[in-house]
Amino acid sequence: MAQTNDGGDRFTKAHAAIFAAHAEDPTKTTINDQEMPYEVHYAQKMESYLSKRDPSASEVLKLAVCAQHFRRWEVPRSSYPMTKIGYHSWRSYLKKRQAQQVGEILKAWYSEEEVEKCRALIEKEGLKQGEEEVQVLEDVACLVFLDDQFEAFKEKHDEEKMLGILRKTWGKMSERGREMALEIPMTEEAKELVGKALKG
């Protein structure tokens, strides 16, 4: 039976364990002249947007959000065929792998029911059925993409591809998520692309 420590201490320990893994990411990024592992930066961005999207988020949702890309660098995109099917197979495998690995960490402090809930959130189970916490997580992931990764994607893909990506991203978000997306500071070129995508 899982040990379930009382109080906020269990969250602090689980959160620290997840970030200890993020700190092992060999990919680095520089933020405000400070170099850090990319997954540390990504998880911090996810947490920042969650605090705005759902200030009263549960512990389990907070952990699922900060663990969204858990040890993703260990399974590079290039390990799967560079096709649409290959991409979806890679994403599907990652979700299950990440959920399983994070679940193993949480077992030390959380009940079986809470662990399973976190795993389901990481795998985004129930998104199409309108499950609220899954939608919040999806909103946060989309917001981080638009804020932190959109410009880099724009440099790698042509306009038609970017319009498709933007429309898919927009379609995944709730009305509140879309409102927040329109508040993200962007270059004029990026704003123009978003405008085109939203016009259809």
MDAnalysis code that builds the backbone (N, CA, C; Angstrom):
import MDAnalysis as mda
import numpy as np

u = mda.Universe.empty(600, n_residues=200, atom_resindex=np.repeat(np.arange(200), 3), trajectory=True)
u.add_TopologyAttr("name", ["N", "CA", "C"] * 200)
u.add_TopologyAttr("resid", np.arange(1, 201))
u.add_TopologyAttr("resname", ["MET", "ALA", "GLN", "THR", "ASN", "ASP", "GLY", "GLY", "ASP", "ARG", "PHE", "THR", "LYS", "ALA", "HIS", "ALA", "ALA", "ILE", "PHE", "ALA", "ALA", "HIS", "ALA", "GLU", "ASP", "PRO", "THR", "LYS", "THR", "THR", "ILE", "ASN", "ASP", "GLN", "GLU", "MET", "PRO", "TYR", "GLU", "VAL", "HIS", "TYR", "ALA", "GLN", "LYS", "MET", "GLU", "SER", "TYR", "LEU", "SER", "LYS", "ARG", "ASP", "PRO", "SER", "ALA", "SER", "GLU", "VAL", "LEU", "LYS", "LEU", "ALA", "VAL", "CYS", "ALA", "GLN", "HIS", "PHE", "ARG", "ARG", "TRP", "GLU", "VAL", "PRO", "ARG", "SER", "SER", "TYR", "PRO", "MET", "THR", "LYS", "ILE", "GLY", "TYR", "HIS", "SER", "TRP", "ARG", "SER", "TYR", "LEU", "LYS", "LYS", "ARG", "GLN", "ALA", "GLN", "GLN", "VAL", "GLY", "GLU", "ILE", "LEU", "LYS", "ALA", "TRP", "TYR", "SER", "GLU", "GLU", "GLU", "VAL", "GLU", "LYS", "CYS", "ARG", "ALA", "LEU", "ILE", "GLU", "LYS", "GLU", "GLY", "LEU", "LYS", "GLN", "GLY", "GLU", "GLU", "GLU", "VAL", "GLN", "VAL", "LEU", "GLU", "ASP", "VAL", "ALA", "CYS", "LEU", "VAL", "PHE", "LEU", "ASP", "ASP", "GLN", "PHE", "GLU", "ALA", "PHE", "LYS", "GLU", "LYS", "HIS", "ASP", "GLU", "GLU", "LYS", "MET", "LEU", "GLY", "ILE", "LEU", "ARG", "LYS", "THR", "TRP", "GLY", "LYS", "MET", "SER", "GLU", "ARG", "GLY", "ARG", "GLU", "MET", "ALA", "LEU", "GLU", "ILE", "PRO", "MET", "THR", "GLU", "GLU", "ALA", "LYS", "GLU", "LEU", "VAL", "GLY", "LYS", "ALA", "LEU", "LYS", "GLY"])
u.atoms.positions = np.array([
    [0.848, -1.213, 0.000],
    [0.000, 0.000, 0.000],
    [0.870, 1.245, 0.000],
    [0.490, 2.254, -0.784],
    [1.304, 3.462, -0.900],
    [1.301, 4.242, 0.408],
    [2.454, 4.820, 0.690],
    [2.555, 5.695, 1.857],
    [1.965, 7.050, 1.484],
    [1.086, 7.587, 2.312],
    [0.472, 8.877, 2.008],
    [0.730, 9.843, 3.149],
    [1.828, 10.535, 3.094],
    [2.182, 11.491, 4.142],
    [1.158, 12.610, 4.203],
    [0.886, 13.102, 5.392],
    [-0.082, 14.170, 5.553],
    [0.534, 15.521, 5.198],
    [-0.349, 16.469, 4.905],
    [0.088, 17.849, 4.696],
    [0.733, 18.078, 3.348],
    [1.271, 19.281, 3.174],
    [1.879, 19.665, 1.909],
    [3.252, 19.086, 1.692],
    [3.807, 18.417, 2.692],
    [5.155, 17.883, 2.583],
    [5.287, 16.902, 1.431],
    [4.277, 16.091, 1.207],
    [4.336, 15.090, 0.141],
    [4.442, 15.751, -1.230],
    [3.732, 16.863, -1.428],
    [3.812, 17.570, -2.703],
    [5.218, 18.111, -2.919],
    [5.792, 18.697, -1.874],
    [7.148, 19.246, -1.976],
    [8.143, 18.168, -2.385],
    [8.021, 16.984, -1.777],
    [8.951, 15.895, -2.083],
    [8.750, 15.346, -3.495],
    [7.499, 15.164, -3.881],
    [7.220, 14.654, -5.224],
    [7.662, 15.658, -6.286],
    [7.379, 16.921, -6.047],
    [7.769, 17.995, -6.969],
    [9.285, 18.040, -7.119],
    [10.005, 17.930, -6.008],
    [11.470, 17.955, -6.046],
    [12.025, 16.759, -6.822],
    [11.397, 15.597, -6.655],
    [11.855, 14.401, -7.364],
    [11.681, 14.553, -8.875],
    [10.576, 15.153, -9.284],
    [10.328, 15.384, -10.712],
    [11.350, 16.372, -11.269],
    [11.608, 17.455, -10.549],
    [12.566, 18.450, -11.032],
    [14.006, 17.934, -10.997],
    [14.302, 17.003, -10.097],
    [15.641, 16.392, -10.089],
    [15.877, 15.650, -11.400],
    [14.820, 15.014, -11.910],
    [14.929, 14.339, -13.210],
    [15.060, 15.362, -14.332],
    [14.269, 16.430, -14.275],
    [14.378, 17.481, -15.299],
    [15.799, 18.034, -15.379],
    [16.456, 18.141, -14.234],
    [17.797, 18.728, -14.179],
    [18.836, 17.880, -14.906],
    [18.486, 16.624, -15.214],
    [19.416, 15.745, -15.929],
    [19.340, 15.922, -17.440],
    [18.417, 16.725, -17.923],
    [18.273, 16.938, -19.369],
    [19.562, 17.540, -19.932],
    [20.205, 16.863, -20.879],
    [21.459, 17.388, -21.448],
    [21.249, 18.587, -22.381],
    [20.015, 18.773, -22.852],
    [19.723, 19.916, -23.717],
    [19.616, 21.172, -22.865],
    [20.369, 22.196, -23.243],
    [20.392, 23.427, -22.450],
    [19.704, 24.575, -23.190],
    [19.190, 25.502, -22.414],
    [18.642, 26.734, -22.961],
    [19.116, 27.884, -22.088],
    [19.167, 29.074, -22.649],
    [19.624, 30.234, -21.886],
    [18.463, 31.192, -21.689],
    [18.135, 31.455, -20.439],
    [17.045, 32.351, -20.075],
    [17.609, 33.455, -19.187],
    [17.465, 34.704, -19.638],
    [17.995, 35.848, -18.880],
    [19.463, 35.644, -18.524],
    [20.248, 35.226, -19.531],
    [21.694, 35.016, -19.393],
    [22.057, 33.859, -18.460],
    [21.088, 33.049, -18.113],
    [21.361, 31.904, -17.242],
    [21.076, 30.613, -17.993],
    [22.083, 29.750, -18.088],
    [21.900, 28.464, -18.762],
    [21.238, 27.465, -17.815],
    [20.297, 26.721, -18.338],
    [19.620, 25.698, -17.533],
    [19.179, 24.554, -18.428],
    [18.923, 23.372, -17.839],
    [18.384, 22.260, -18.629],
    [17.038, 22.677, -19.230],
    [16.812, 22.318, -20.481],
    [15.585, 22.759, -21.146],
    [14.343, 22.288, -20.406],
    [14.333, 21.053, -19.905],
    [13.124, 20.548, -19.260],
    [12.811, 21.270, -17.949],
    [13.825, 21.807, -17.295],
    [13.564, 22.638, -16.111],
    [12.821, 23.898, -16.544],
    [13.326, 24.517, -17.607],
    [12.674, 25.719, -18.139],
    [11.249, 25.416, -18.585],
    [11.071, 24.315, -19.316],
    [9.747, 23.969, -19.827],
    [8.757, 23.742, -18.685],
    [9.178, 22.994, -17.675],
    [8.288, 22.701, -16.544],
    [7.936, 23.981, -15.783],
    [8.903, 24.878, -15.643],
    [8.622, 26.146, -14.967],
    [7.626, 26.983, -15.758],
    [7.739, 26.953, -17.079],
    [6.781, 27.659, -17.934],
    [5.379, 27.069, -17.770],
    [5.318, 25.737, -17.759],
    [4.038, 25.062, -17.585],
    [3.401, 25.463, -16.255],
    [4.191, 25.480, -15.208],
    [3.679, 25.850, -13.888],
    [3.212, 27.303, -13.858],
    [3.940, 28.162, -14.530],
    [3.582, 29.579, -14.568],
    [2.226, 29.781, -15.228],
    [2.008, 29.103, -16.352],
    [0.717, 29.244, -17.032],
    [-0.412, 28.557, -16.267],
    [-0.112, 27.464, -15.570],
    [-1.146, 26.825, -14.769],
    [-1.621, 27.765, -13.667],
    [-0.696, 28.496, -13.057],
    [-1.068, 29.399, -11.966],
    [-2.010, 30.494, -12.450],
    [-1.921, 30.828, -13.745],
    [-2.818, 31.836, -14.309],
    [-4.125, 31.208, -14.796],
    [-4.012, 30.022, -15.363],
    [-5.189, 29.354, -15.931],
    [-6.098, 28.774, -14.840],
    [-5.490, 28.234, -13.784],
    [-6.277, 27.625, -12.709],
    [-5.538, 27.794, -11.381],
    [-5.655, 28.952, -10.746],
    [-4.946, 29.217, -9.490],
    [-5.263, 28.226, -8.374],
    [-6.411, 27.578, -8.445],
    [-6.804, 26.633, -7.389],
    [-6.585, 25.181, -7.811],
    [-5.678, 24.943, -8.741],
    [-5.425, 23.588, -9.256],
    [-5.073, 22.619, -8.133],
    [-5.517, 21.391, -8.276],
    [-5.216, 20.344, -7.291],
    [-3.736, 19.974, -7.339],
    [-3.262, 19.329, -6.270],
    [-1.865, 18.867, -6.241],
    [-1.591, 17.928, -7.411],
    [-2.529, 17.037, -7.668],
    [-2.324, 16.048, -8.724],
    [-2.197, 16.721, -10.088],
    [-3.026, 17.732, -10.343],
    [-2.927, 18.455, -11.612],
    [-1.604, 19.210, -11.691],
    [-1.186, 19.821, -10.598],
    [0.098, 20.538, -10.584],
    [1.255, 19.603, -10.918],
    [1.221, 18.401, -10.366],
    [2.290, 17.438, -10.628],
    [2.248, 16.942, -12.071],
    [1.052, 16.712, -12.590],
    [0.922, 16.282, -13.983],
    [1.433, 17.359, -14.932],
    [1.164, 18.609, -14.606],
    [1.606, 19.720, -15.447],
    [3.127, 19.842, -15.436],
    [3.743, 19.769, -14.261],
    [5.201, 19.945, -14.231],
    [5.933, 18.710, -14.764],
    [5.221, 17.583, -14.887],
    [5.840, 16.355, -15.402],
    [5.425, 16.039, -16.831],
    [4.850, 16.998, -17.529],
    [4.269, 16.750, -18.841],
    [5.250, 16.168, -19.854],
    [6.516, 16.562, -19.783],
    [7.526, 16.047, -20.722],
    [8.583, 15.229, -19.988],
    [8.185, 14.485, -18.988],
    [9.126, 13.789, -18.118],
    [10.105, 12.906, -18.883],
    [11.392, 13.237, -18.771],
    [12.500, 12.504, -19.402],
    [12.278, 12.289, -20.905],
    [11.643, 13.241, -21.548],
    [11.331, 13.111, -22.972],
    [12.593, 13.047, -23.827],
    [13.639, 13.699, -23.379],
    [14.870, 13.726, -24.180],
    [15.452, 12.328, -24.402],
    [15.068, 11.363, -23.578],
    [15.601, 10.008, -23.708],
    [15.010, 9.258, -24.901],
    [13.910, 9.789, -25.447],
    [13.286, 9.159, -26.615],
    [13.132, 10.224, -27.697],
    [14.200, 10.503, -28.446],
    [14.137, 11.579, -29.449],
    [13.160, 11.278, -30.577],
    [12.671, 12.325, -31.188],
    [11.740, 12.166, -32.313],
    [12.359, 11.299, -33.405],
    [13.664, 11.398, -33.583],
    [14.354, 10.658, -34.647],
    [14.367, 9.151, -34.417],
    [13.939, 8.714, -33.226],
    [13.912, 7.273, -32.948],
    [12.689, 6.601, -33.577],
    [11.802, 7.411, -34.156],
    [10.626, 6.895, -34.857],
    [10.662, 7.401, -36.308],
    [9.983, 6.719, -37.227],
    [9.969, 7.159, -38.624],
    [9.483, 8.609, -38.744],
    [10.099, 9.367, -39.637],
    [9.753, 10.778, -39.807],
    [8.538, 10.918, -40.723],
    [7.457, 10.298, -40.281],
    [6.190, 10.333, -41.003],
    [5.094, 10.746, -40.020],
    [3.901, 11.002, -40.541],
    [2.788, 11.369, -39.669],
    [2.468, 10.232, -38.703],
    [2.456, 8.995, -39.222],
    [2.199, 7.840, -38.369],
    [3.314, 7.692, -37.335],
    [4.548, 7.908, -37.771],
    [5.689, 7.825, -36.863],
    [5.588, 8.849, -35.750],
    [5.147, 10.052, -36.097],
    [4.996, 11.119, -35.103],
    [3.950, 10.743, -34.059],
    [2.803, 10.253, -34.518],
    [1.741, 9.904, -33.584],
    [2.126, 8.699, -32.719],
    [2.881, 7.767, -33.295],
    [3.351, 6.611, -32.521],
    [4.321, 7.067, -31.438],
    [5.191, 8.003, -31.796],
    [6.155, 8.565, -30.836],
    [5.425, 9.262, -29.694],
    [4.456, 10.110, -30.022],
    [3.710, 10.840, -28.997],
    [2.938, 9.879, -28.084],
    [2.330, 8.870, -28.680],
    [1.563, 7.903, -27.909],
    [2.463, 7.141, -26.933],
    [3.625, 6.722, -27.428],
    [4.566, 6.004, -26.565],
    [5.059, 6.898, -25.433],
    [5.383, 8.146, -25.760],
    [5.877, 9.071, -24.742],
    [4.864, 9.278, -23.618],
    [3.612, 9.488, -23.976],
    [2.582, 9.729, -22.960],
    [2.497, 8.561, -21.979],
    [2.503, 7.343, -22.511],
    [2.406, 6.165, -21.650],
    [3.668, 6.016, -20.800],
    [4.820, 6.250, -21.411],
    [6.100, 6.133, -20.691],
    [6.188, 7.166, -19.576],
    [5.848, 8.408, -19.901],
    [5.918, 9.482, -18.918],
    [4.956, 9.226, -17.763],
    [3.741, 8.798, -18.082],
    [2.746, 8.519, -17.049],
    [3.216, 7.403, -16.125],
    [3.807, 6.363, -16.704],
    [4.275, 5.233, -15.895],
    [5.433, 5.652, -14.983],
    [6.384, 6.409, -15.522],
    [7.552, 6.813, -14.743],
    [7.174, 7.770, -13.612],
    [6.309, 8.706, -13.897],
    [5.876, 9.654, -12.869],
    [5.039, 8.931, -11.815],
    [4.217, 7.998, -12.261],
    [3.424, 7.216, -11.323],
    [4.291, 6.480, -10.316],
    [5.421, 5.940, -10.780],
    [6.335, 5.239, -9.885],
    [6.892, 6.180, -8.810],
    [7.159, 7.424, -9.174],
    [7.648, 8.408, -8.213],
    [6.573, 8.728, -7.168],
    [5.361, 8.955, -7.646],
    [4.291, 9.402, -6.751],
    [3.841, 8.334, -5.762],
    [4.082, 7.069, -6.081],
    [3.639, 5.976, -5.196],
    [4.195, 6.109, -3.778],
    [5.326, 6.763, -3.635],
    [5.940, 6.907, -2.308],
    [5.122, 7.800, -1.388],
    [4.302, 8.682, -1.970],
    [3.596, 9.677, -1.149],
    [2.085, 9.755, -1.394],
    [1.622, 9.264, -2.520],
    [0.211, 9.445, -2.875],
    [-0.538, 8.118, -2.930],
    [-1.845, 8.200, -2.740],
    [-2.677, 7.002, -2.790],
    [-2.732, 6.447, -4.216],
    [-3.147, 5.201, -4.323],
    [-3.251, 4.566, -5.646],
    [-4.210, 5.349, -6.541],
    [-5.303, 5.821, -5.962],
    [-6.285, 6.587, -6.736],
    [-5.674, 7.885, -7.262],
    [-4.901, 8.567, -6.428],
    [-4.269, 9.821, -6.856],
    [-3.199, 9.575, -7.912],
    [-2.446, 8.508, -7.739],
    [-1.427, 8.160, -8.734],
    [-2.080, 7.886, -10.088],
    [-3.153, 7.116, -10.080],
    [-3.843, 6.801, -11.334],
    [-4.432, 8.062, -11.974],
    [-4.903, 8.973, -11.148],
    [-5.439, 10.240, -11.668],
    [-4.341, 11.042, -12.354],
    [-3.168, 11.090, -11.731],
    [-2.062, 11.828, -12.334],
    [-1.629, 11.187, -13.646],
    [-1.566, 9.867, -13.657],
    [-1.196, 9.157, -14.880],
    [-2.211, 9.441, -15.997],
    [-3.489, 9.448, -15.642],
    [-4.527, 9.726, -16.637],
    [-4.400, 11.145, -17.182],
    [-4.047, 12.083, -16.325],
    [-3.858, 13.465, -16.780],
    [-2.669, 13.572, -17.727],
    [-1.571, 12.937, -17.383],
    [-0.391, 12.985, -18.253],
    [-0.704, 12.377, -19.616],
    [-1.529, 11.332, -19.623],
    [-1.916, 10.698, -20.893],
    [-3.081, 11.421, -21.569],
    [-3.598, 12.466, -20.881],
    [-4.705, 13.287, -21.397],
    [-5.952, 12.456, -21.686],
    [-6.217, 11.506, -20.807],
    [-7.429, 10.705, -20.933],
    [-8.652, 11.573, -20.628],
    [-9.663, 11.460, -21.440],
    [-10.897, 12.198, -21.202],
    [-10.939, 13.580, -21.821],
    [-9.910, 13.943, -22.611],
    [-9.887, 15.284, -23.213],
    [-11.090, 15.496, -24.127],
    [-11.364, 14.524, -24.978],
    [-12.477, 14.668, -25.927],
    [-13.836, 14.594, -25.231],
    [-13.832, 14.061, -24.017],
    [-15.086, 13.978, -23.269],
    [-15.306, 15.222, -22.397],
    [-14.386, 16.179, -22.487],
    [-14.552, 17.429, -21.773],
    [-14.160, 17.391, -20.308],
    [-13.297, 16.446, -19.920],
    [-12.852, 16.363, -18.527],
    [-12.089, 17.656, -18.178],
    [-12.535, 18.355, -17.153],
    [-12.069, 19.716, -16.891],
    [-10.566, 19.815, -16.636],
    [-10.030, 18.964, -15.753],
    [-8.599, 19.077, -15.445],
    [-7.731, 18.736, -16.650],
    [-8.172, 17.790, -17.464],
    [-7.420, 17.454, -18.679],
    [-7.429, 18.647, -19.634],
    [-8.554, 19.338, -19.733],
    [-8.635, 20.511, -20.598],
    [-7.734, 21.633, -20.095],
    [-7.664, 21.806, -18.790],
    [-6.755, 22.818, -18.227],
    [-5.315, 22.482, -18.605],
    [-4.931, 21.214, -18.457],
    [-3.575, 20.810, -18.823],
    [-3.313, 21.048, -20.300],
    [-4.274, 20.716, -21.142],
    [-4.126, 20.931, -22.585],
    [-3.982, 22.414, -22.901],
    [-4.786, 23.247, -22.249],
    [-4.662, 24.697, -22.436],
    [-3.254, 25.163, -22.090],
    [-2.759, 24.705, -20.957],
    [-1.433, 25.127, -20.488],
    [-0.351, 24.696, -21.479],
    [-0.427, 23.464, -21.960],
    [0.558, 22.973, -22.932],
    [0.521, 23.800, -24.223],
    [-0.682, 24.139, -24.681],
    [-0.820, 24.957, -25.896],
    [-0.271, 26.370, -25.673],
    [-0.540, 26.932, -24.511],
    [-0.050, 28.274, -24.202],
    [1.472, 28.309, -24.159],
    [2.075, 27.283, -23.570],
    [3.541, 27.224, -23.526],
    [4.104, 27.065, -24.933],
    [3.449, 26.271, -25.757],
    [3.899, 26.145, -27.153],
    [3.884, 27.503, -27.848],
    [2.792, 28.224, -27.730],
    [2.665, 29.523, -28.403],
    [3.660, 30.549, -27.856],
    [3.895, 30.495, -26.558],
    [4.780, 31.463, -25.918],
    [6.251, 31.126, -26.111],
    [6.570, 29.831, -26.030],
    [7.978, 29.435, -25.919],
    [8.553, 28.729, -27.142],
    [7.696, 28.127, -27.973],
    [8.208, 27.295, -29.061],
    [7.748, 27.739, -30.452],
    [6.744, 28.582, -30.491],
    [6.153, 28.979, -31.765],
    [7.164, 29.633, -32.707],
    [7.957, 30.560, -32.190],
    [8.921, 31.269, -33.034],
    [9.924, 30.302, -33.660],
    [10.403, 29.342, -32.866],
    [11.365, 28.365, -33.395],
    [10.720, 27.491, -34.470],
    [9.473, 27.095, -34.257],
    [8.744, 26.311, -35.256],
    [8.587, 27.113, -36.541],
    [8.320, 28.395, -36.388],
    [8.084, 29.268, -37.541],
    [9.315, 29.340, -38.448],
    [10.488, 29.240, -37.851],
    [11.718, 29.293, -38.641],
    [11.965, 28.001, -39.413],
    [11.357, 26.906, -38.969],
    [11.624, 25.595, -39.572],
    [10.584, 25.173, -40.604],
    [9.388, 25.799, -40.547],
    [8.289, 25.340, -41.410],
    [7.748, 26.481, -42.269],
    [7.156, 26.096, -43.414],
    [6.583, 27.121, -44.287],
    [5.246, 27.590, -43.728],
    [4.705, 28.639, -44.353],
    [3.489, 29.265, -43.826],
    [2.316, 28.301, -43.783],
    [2.141, 27.496, -44.823],
    [1.005, 26.576, -44.865],
    [1.058, 25.591, -43.700],
    [2.258, 25.071, -43.422],
    [2.428, 24.132, -42.309],
    [2.122, 24.824, -40.986],
    [2.603, 26.067, -40.820],
    [2.386, 26.792, -39.574],
    [0.908, 27.121, -39.367],
    [0.211, 27.449, -40.441],
    [-1.224, 27.737, -40.319],
    [-1.973, 26.491, -39.839],
    [-1.567, 25.345, -40.363],
    [-2.190, 24.090, -39.936],
    [-1.924, 23.806, -38.458],
    [-0.679, 24.044, -38.027],
    [-0.313, 23.829, -36.624],
    [-1.105, 24.765, -35.723],
    [-1.223, 26.024, -36.125],
    [-1.956, 27.001, -35.321],
    [-3.435, 26.636, -35.214],
    [-4.025, 26.203, -36.312],
    [-5.446, 25.832, -36.277],
    [-5.690, 24.619, -35.385],
    [-4.775, 23.646, -35.448],
    [-4.912, 22.472, -34.584],
    [-4.757, 22.865, -33.118],
    [-3.785, 23.731, -32.849],
    [-3.554, 24.192, -31.476],
    [-4.779, 24.920, -30.955],
    [-5.335, 25.819, -31.783],
    [-6.514, 26.593, -31.384],
    [-7.698, 25.670, -31.106],
    [-7.829, 24.634, -31.932],
    [-8.942, 23.707, -31.780],
    [-8.882, 22.884, -30.502],
    [-7.700, 22.754, -29.928],
    [-7.539, 21.978, -28.692],
    [-7.871, 22.779, -27.446],
    [-7.961, 24.097, -27.578],
    [-8.064, 24.958, -26.405],
    [-9.496, 25.331, -26.049],
    [-9.709, 25.594, -24.757],
    [-11.000, 26.089, -24.282],
    [-11.100, 27.580, -24.586],
    [-12.268, 28.152, -24.364],
    [-12.432, 29.597, -24.583],
    [-11.490, 30.395, -23.693],
    [-11.341, 29.960, -22.437],
    [-10.426, 30.667, -21.534],
    [-8.995, 30.548, -22.020],
    [-8.625, 29.382, -22.492],
    [-7.277, 29.200, -23.033],
    [-7.024, 30.101, -24.227],
    [-8.024, 30.233, -25.090],
    [-7.887, 31.095, -26.270],
    [-7.752, 32.561, -25.873],
    [-8.507, 32.960, -24.855],
    [-8.382, 34.343, -24.362],
    [-6.965, 34.620, -23.888],
    [-6.408, 33.672, -23.156],
    [-5.044, 33.824, -22.651],
    [-4.028, 33.827, -23.797],
    [-4.285, 33.012, -24.825],
    [-3.368, 32.944, -25.965],
    [-3.267, 34.287, -26.676],
    [-4.392, 34.972, -26.786],
    [-4.397, 36.268, -27.475],
    [-3.679, 37.356, -26.677],
    [-3.372, 37.074, -25.415],
    [-2.652, 38.037, -24.574],
    [-1.142, 37.832, -24.608],
    [-0.680, 36.762, -25.257],
    [0.758, 36.467, -25.298],
    [1.458, 37.465, -26.224],
    [2.515, 38.125, -25.756],
    [3.271, 39.038, -26.625],
    [3.896, 38.265, -27.790],
    [3.726, 38.780, -29.010],
    [4.276, 38.123, -30.197],
    [4.846, 39.157, -31.146],
    [5.728, 38.701, -32.033],
    [6.227, 39.577, -33.079],
    [5.088, 39.886, -34.056],
    [5.250, 40.933, -34.835],
    [4.213, 41.287, -35.812],
    [3.984, 40.154, -36.809],
    [5.069, 39.492, -37.207],
    [4.966, 38.378, -38.161],
    [4.148, 37.239, -37.560],
    [4.407, 36.942, -36.277],
    [3.669, 35.875, -35.612],
    [2.200, 36.247, -35.457],
    [1.930, 37.492, -35.106],
    [0.538, 37.953, -34.972],
    [-0.207, 37.822, -36.295],
    [0.480, 38.135, -37.385],
    [-0.131, 38.042, -38.709],
    [-0.490, 36.596, -39.033],
    [0.419, 35.677, -38.700],
    [0.161, 34.257, -38.937],
    [-1.038, 33.771, -38.123],
    [-1.093, 34.184, -36.855],
    [-2.217, 33.798, -36.002],
    [-3.521, 34.344, -36.560],
    [-3.479, 35.587, -37.022],
    [-4.668, 36.194, -37.599],
    [-5.161, 35.429, -38.807],
    [-4.229, 35.025, -39.675],
    [-4.588, 34.237, -40.865],
    [-5.194, 32.886, -40.476],
    [-4.579, 32.258, -39.483],
    [-5.047, 30.934, -39.052],
    [-6.470, 31.023, -38.490],
    [-6.745, 32.064, -37.731],
    [-8.060, 32.177, -37.102],
    [-9.160, 32.555, -38.092],
    [-8.751, 33.157, -39.193],
    [-9.742, 33.480, -40.234],
    [-10.126, 32.252, -41.033],
    [-9.343, 31.188, -40.864],
    [-9.633, 29.925, -41.563],
    [-8.971, 29.876, -42.906],
])
